[in-house]
Amino acid sequence: MLSPLLSNVVLNDLDKWVADQWDTFNTEHKYAGNDVKIRELRRKTKLKEGYIVRYADDFKVMTRDHKTAWKWFHAIKGYLKDRLKLDISPEKSKVINLRKQSSEFLGFKIKAVPKGKKYVANSNVSDKKKIQIKETLKERIKRIQKQPTPENVRIYNATVLGVHQFFKYATHVVHDFKDIEYRLLRTLKSRLSKVAKYGFPNNLKSKSTYLRFYSGKRKTHKIGDNDYLFPIGEIRTTSNFNFTQSLNPYDMSDHFSWDIEIIKLMKSQIPSRSVEYMDNRLSVYSMQKGLCAITKKPLKAEDVHCHHKLPIYLGGTNEFNNLVVIHKDVHRLIHATNTDTIQKYLRVLMLNFTELKKLNQLRSLCKLEKVVAV
């Protein structure tokens, strides 16, 4: 089995080859647009129409009819063997008529169903993935029963939010998660009866992480003073819009998703920090949509630092309004006092006038002198 990274390197060749057979087929005539070119290819050629969708070593090729699908099957099998010295999996590789059977891909179950004169894709969480989600959440619930700590609540909530964000694009995700929730109700009630209270969330601040993702209008379990479990069944289908084919799928700057990064933050632990700080850090990151408050650039979870505007040693608190999320290098520059260190991070960050002004405002609250790029 190829690792995901190696798959992307090796099978990038397959992506290009499949695309060149149809979607990016080079024609002598220059058409007004790709739609016109595709229409003419269908009319004038006997090329195999097909579109590849791939993640690591798992891929699908979409075609219009059974005969073309088998042509692609044998063509790709031969290409992988002759060009890349790879064999396909006999168990996993098959031709499926999506109008009659469903097909699984990355935990989704997809089937084509009639709608008017056309066919549309109906998608669900796959049966195997639903079982996996249920078993994972059961383990998280048992952990909370044994140790009802804020850390274990965060791990549980990160799991719920993670699967919600991943599967929210399925057209029938509401039904799927209602089913998962129903199957976990007995576990939740029996396991948490002595360590939790069941009811509507209250005393939540408007900018809390909970209310960033959930309505607060569904009953859930409260652990400790103010830690609520995210509701499993509260999810809505999100439209999965098309994107430009010119995007590079391996350029992560085009695929930054703050709501995915916040899940990583929820799983992180800083033992020396209070529950209030950890919760408000998530809320601030969510409010800022994952962007650095100074540079406005996307922040991956590993680059996030949460800065106290008024430092604790000067009387500052862990309250939401006293926190701001910034890049770790920006944070180091805010607190730097050594001239060489200051100039080092100024060169690294290359802040413009507005960004430098904002940084100096935060430095002034720390009773530190303004910094100037030289």
Secondary structure in CASP SS format (residue, H / E / C, confidence):
PFRMAT SS
TARGET T0000
AUTHOR 0000-0000-0000
METHOD secondary structure of the structure
MODEL  1
M C 1.00
L C 1.00
S C 1.00
P H 1.00
L H 1.00
L H 1.00
S H 1.00
N H 1.00
V H 1.00
V H 1.00
L C 1.00
N H 1.00
D H 1.00
L H 1.00
D H 1.00
K H 1.00
W H 1.00
V H 1.00
A H 1.00
D H 1.00
Q H 1.00
W C 1.00
D C 1.00
T C 1.00
F C 1.00
N C 1.00
T C 1.00
E C 1.00
H C 1.00
K C 1.00
Y C 1.00
A C 1.00
G C 1.00
N H 1.00
D H 1.00
V H 1.00
K H 1.00
I H 1.00
R H 1.00
E H 1.00
L H 1.00
R H 1.00
R H 1.00
K H 1.00
T C 1.00
K C 1.00
L C 1.00
K C 1.00
E C 1.00
G C 1.00
Y E 1.00
I E 1.00
V E 1.00
R E 1.00
Y E 1.00
A C 1.00
D C 1.00
D E 1.00
F E 1.00
K E 1.00
V E 1.00
M E 1.00
T C 1.00
R C 1.00
D C 1.00
H H 1.00
K H 1.00
T H 1.00
A H 1.00
W H 1.00
K H 1.00
W H 1.00
F H 1.00
H H 1.00
A H 1.00
I H 1.00
K H 1.00
G H 1.00
Y H 1.00
L H 1.00
K H 1.00
D H 1.00
R H 1.00
L C 1.00
K C 1.00
L C 1.00
D C 1.00
I C 1.00
S C 1.00
P C 1.00
E C 1.00
K C 1.00
S C 1.00
K C 1.00
V C 1.00
I C 1.00
N C 1.00
L C 1.00
R C 1.00
K C 1.00
Q C 1.00
S C 1.00
S E 1.00
E E 1.00
F E 1.00
L C 1.00
G C 1.00
F E 1.00
K E 1.00
I E 1.00
K E 1.00
A E 1.00
V E 1.00
P E 1.00
K E 1.00
G C 1.00
K C 1.00
K E 1.00
Y E 1.00
V E 1.00
A E 1.00
N E 1.00
S E 1.00
N E 1.00
V E 1.00
S C 1.00
D H 1.00
K H 1.00
K H 1.00
K H 1.00
I H 1.00
Q H 1.00
I H 1.00
K H 1.00
E H 1.00
T H 1.00
L H 1.00
K H 1.00
E H 1.00
R H 1.00
I H 1.00
K H 1.00
R H 1.00
I H 1.00
Q H 1.00
K H 1.00
Q C 1.00
P C 1.00
T C 1.00
P H 1.00
E H 1.00
N H 1.00
V H 1.00
R H 1.00
I H 1.00
Y H 1.00
N H 1.00
A H 1.00
T H 1.00
V H 1.00
L H 1.00
G H 1.00
V H 1.00
H H 1.00
Q H 1.00
F H 1.00
F H 1.00
K C 1.00
Y C 1.00
A C 1.00
T C 1.00
H C 1.00
V H 1.00
V H 1.00
H H 1.00
D H 1.00
F H 1.00
K H 1.00
D H 1.00
I H 1.00
E H 1.00
Y H 1.00
R H 1.00
L H 1.00
L H 1.00
R H 1.00
T H 1.00
L H 1.00
K H 1.00
S H 1.00
R H 1.00
L H 1.00
S C 1.00
K C 1.00
V C 1.00
A E 1.00
K E 1.00
Y E 1.00
G E 1.00
F C 1.00
P C 1.00
N C 1.00
N C 1.00
L C 1.00
K C 1.00
S C 1.00
K C 1.00
S C 1.00
T H 1.00
Y H 1.00
L H 1.00
R H 1.00
F H 1.00
Y C 1.00
S C 1.00
G C 1.00
K C 1.00
R C 1.00
K C 1.00
T E 1.00
H E 1.00
K E 1.00
I E 1.00
G C 1.00
D C 1.00
N C 1.00
D E 1.00
Y E 1.00
L C 1.00
F C 1.00
P C 1.00
I C 1.00
G C 1.00
E C 1.00
I C 1.00
R C 1.00
T C 1.00
T C 1.00
S C 1.00
N C 1.00
F C 1.00
N C 1.00
F C 1.00
T C 1.00
Q C 1.00
S C 1.00
L C 1.00
N C 1.00
P C 1.00
Y C 1.00
D C 1.00
M H 1.00
S H 1.00
D H 1.00
H H 1.00
F C 1.00
S C 1.00
W H 1.00
D H 1.00
I H 1.00
E H 1.00
I H 1.00
I H 1.00
K H 1.00
L H 1.00
M H 1.00
K H 1.00
S C 1.00
Q C 1.00
I C 1.00
P C 1.00
S C 1.00
R C 1.00
S C 1.00
V H 1.00
E H 1.00
Y H 1.00
M H 1.00
D H 1.00
N H 1.00
R H 1.00
L H 1.00
S H 1.00
V H 1.00
Y H 1.00
S H 1.00
M H 1.00
Q C 1.00
K C 1.00
G C 1.00
L E 1.00
C C 1.00
A C 1.00
I C 1.00
T C 1.00
K C 1.00
K C 1.00
P E 1.00
L C 1.00
K C 1.00
A H 1.00
E H 1.00
D H 1.00
V E 1.00
H E 1.00
C E 1.00
H E 1.00
H E 1.00
K C 1.00
L C 1.00
P C 1.00
I H 1.00
Y H 1.00
L H 1.00
G C 1.00
G C 1.00
T C 1.00
N C 1.00
E C 1.00
F H 1.00
N H 1.00
N H 1.00
L E 1.00
V E 1.00
V E 1.00
I E 1.00
H E 1.00
K H 1.00
D H 1.00
V H 1.00
H H 1.00
R H 1.00
L H 1.00
I H 1.00
H H 1.00
A C 1.00
T C 1.00
N C 1.00
T H 1.00
D H 1.00
T H 1.00
I H 1.00
Q H 1.00
K H 1.00
Y H 1.00
L H 1.00
R H 1.00
V H 1.00
L H 1.00
M C 1.00
L C 1.00
N C 1.00
F H 1.00
T H 1.00
E H 1.00
L H 1.00
K H 1.00
K H 1.00
L H 1.00
N H 1.00
Q H 1.00
L H 1.00
R H 1.00
S H 1.00
L H 1.00
C C 1.00
K C 1.00
L C 1.00
E C 1.00
K C 1.00
V C 1.00
V C 1.00
A C 1.00
V C 1.00
END
